Each structure stands twice: as C-alpha cells, then as structure tokens.
Amino acid sequence: MELSQEEAQSAKHMLKSGNKDPAIMGDPDIGFFTNKHGLKIKTFKWLVKAPVGIVFIVHSLNSHCRFDYLKHNATIVNNEKAVLNDGDNFYVHKDSWIEELNKNGYSVYGLDLQGHGESDCLKGKKTYIKEFDDFADDVLQYMNTIHESIVNEMTNDNHENGKNAIRLKKRCTRCDLILKDESDTCCSNEDQIITKGLHLRHPEKNQYKKPDYNIDPYKTPIPVYLVGLSMGGNIVMRILELLSQRKYNYYNRLNIRGACSLSGMLSAKGIRKKPSWKFFYIPMAALSSLLFPKSRFSPHITCETFPYLKDIYTYDKIFYGKPITNKFLYQLLKAADNLNKDIDKVSKDVSILLIHSVNDQKCSHEAAQDFYNNLKTKKKEFHTLEDMEHMITMEPGNEKVIKKIVDWLSNTQKEPKEKKKKLKKTSDVLQIRAPTK
C-alpha cells in the first residue's frame, strides 16, 4: 500500500535518531508502530548477538527513551552547572546504562510514550492522554511485536537447519484458537466466534485485543524484563497487574521474568497529605480535567538536589519542559491509586526490584516502601539509595545503580536452574523411598 506524501514525511521523521551521527548513540534500529488510537509510537532497539535476555525500558514523565537511559554530550562543571559539548550529537551510548546492559548480554528495547518525545500526541497535544493504562497498552503492544519477530526468526532458523525445536501449532484462521486437528477453521459463522468471547481476525478490527487461548507453545524463548523510571516505574508495575485480567492473558506468552521500578511513582499518599495539594491542586485537578482538560495549570517541579540537571534538560531538543495537561495530572493521581488498589493482582512468579532514594523529592521513598510491603510475592527486593535523589539514571552514582540491576537480572536467571536441581533431588529421594511391590 502506497503512503501519502504526508504519511511518508511523518514516517521519515519517525526514523531519525536525534543525533547527527547515530553511531554515537549506539546506532540503534529505529522504527515505529501504530497504536490502538492510530498514533505512531517511536521505537528503539539496541541489539546484541545471542542475547541472554531482553530489557524493555520505560521513561519518565515529560521525558523520552534516549534522555533517560543514554549519556548526554555535556560536561558537568559542578553541582550547579553543566556545559553542552555537542548539541547535534547529544545522546551518547558509551558509558550509558544501555551500553552496560548490552555489555552484559542484554538486548535493549525502548519507546517514546504517546505524547512524549517524538511519538505522536493524542489530539496533537503533548502530555495529553485518554487513560493512563494506554501507556501500558502501548508497551505491551510493542513487546508483543518483538515477541512475534523473535519467534518467527527462530522458526525460520529451525526450518533452514532442518530442525523442529519450535513447532507452531495449527490455529483457526477465524478465531485464532489452537486446533486439535488439521482443519482450517473451528468456527462456521460469526455467532460461534462471539459465543466463545473471541474476536475476528480482520486486520482493521481488534488489532490490539487478542483471543485468550493456550499460549504456552508460543512463550518468548528468552527471558524478558521491564525497567521503568518514575512514571515508567508505575507503568511496569501496572503491566504486572493488568496481565491477570482475562483480556490481557494473551500477553502472558511474553515470558516476563522480572520488573524493576526506579524512583517509581507508586503512590499518591504523600502528595495527598500536603496541604497545598490536598486543599488546592487535587480538587482543582479533578475539576479542571473535566472543564479544561488540555490546559496546563499543574505546578512545575524543580531540581533541588542536583541543579545542574536543569541545564541538561535545556540542552535536550526533544525533552518537553512545560507543565502537563490538567487531564494528565488527574490521570497520574488515579494511576497511583489504581496501582495500590490492584496490588494483589501482581504476579507472584515475576521477580520485582524497587530502587528508591531516601532523598527523593518527587516520589516518596516511604510510599515506595509501603507499596513494597504490600506486595504479596516473595520474589521481591527493595534497594535504598542514600546519596541520590530522583533521576537516578543520570545523577552522580548512577553507575552503582545499573550494576545493582545487572546483578539482579543475573540472579533471576539462576533461579529456574536452582529450582530444577531441587526438584530433581526431590524426585530422586522419592524414587529411593518408593516401596517395592
């Protein structure tokens, strides 16, 4: 299908790296997908050969993927000031978090959330959304796209090598259910499909919602991890809650092994206690989100502990420094409440790491600790930072934080092996103790 001139120009813009020399930012594969609202979402891939795992990174509020997880081409003079070195090549892969993950065998995938970075905006407005869970939906859609490409690639490799390590089962061409025999369909009409609670496979309908069926044979063959900063921390935790819902069951095939929240926006309790928020900002947010949803009356938060970050924000040509829309502010408050309301739905099979600074002025350390305490899973860890603030991917000492994450990633991959050994030993003991006839 031929693209219009406008669509072609938009696609061309989506494929730009943001650097004059893409090699400086690690020469990532850049692309985009169209989400359920018809918005183009910009994506990035920093790939390694034979990865031990996949890490999906989710950025913070007003920011974008490259800003939060790559180094910046600027020199920090002191705590108050940073000097720009090269604005045309602002994003640097060397010594960045992404490079560290690549060095340790992880392919890294990221995206600019809708209304952020260089992705499309709903109704043409930056930081304007319909529902906060739309962010999670976009991340899951991207993850599913990557899953499909990996499985297809492995299937092709197996066919080329004359092997059948991955056997893709025959599926109904109408409802997508796995078939018990080799027939082409199991549905003779649309009524049967609707009765089963499934969706037609027409490309123009229901691209996002997929049917619920036995997906074990289609598990992503390598472990997948989620890492999110600030608002991104909320999004990755929310994904773990949404996966328990039936309409999201399709995505359980993604083989998510762990999720890490960095300075996560995990609760609004702290903000709700502040008089200025309790008696003014929150009531105003609720009212103005209905009356003036696209206006920007929300308070601006400053960088107190590391003032030089204000210079870094200014040097970035893509970072959006204006206050968020009224509707977005209200959705953020609801998102924090929903995250705690549905905390019991978080999968107990996924390892969770929360990293938070006691000095965080934007997202409360105490609130994050409460969220951690309320998690029902035993596969969880809370790591406290003493000498950092909120933007822990770029503040002094961030090298220790990424090292902690890499160690945690490695440990999650050891767990299944240790479990298998334990099960084998138990099985051996049972066989020894089994009575003879």
Secondary structure, DSSP 8 states (H G I E B T S, - for coil): ----HHHHHHHHHHT--SSSSGGGGT--EEEEEE-TTS-EEEEEEE--SS-SEEEEEE--TT--HHHHHSEESEEEEETTEEEES-GGG-EE-TTSHHHHHHHTTEEEEEE--TTSTTS--GGG-TT--S-THHHHHHHHHHHHHHHHHHHHHHHHHHHHTT--SS----B-TTT--B-SSS-S-S-SSHHHHHHTT-----TTS-SS-------GGG--SS-EEEEEETHHHHHHHHHHHHTTSGGGGGGGGG-EEEEEEES----SHHHHHSHHIIIIIHHHHHHHHHHSTT---S------S-TTHHHHHHH-SS---S---HHHHHHHHHHHHHHHHTGGGS-TTSEEEEEEETT-SSS-HHHHHHHHHH---SSEEEEEESS--S-TTTSTTHHHHHHHHHHHHHHHHHHHHHHHHHHHHHHHHHHHHS---
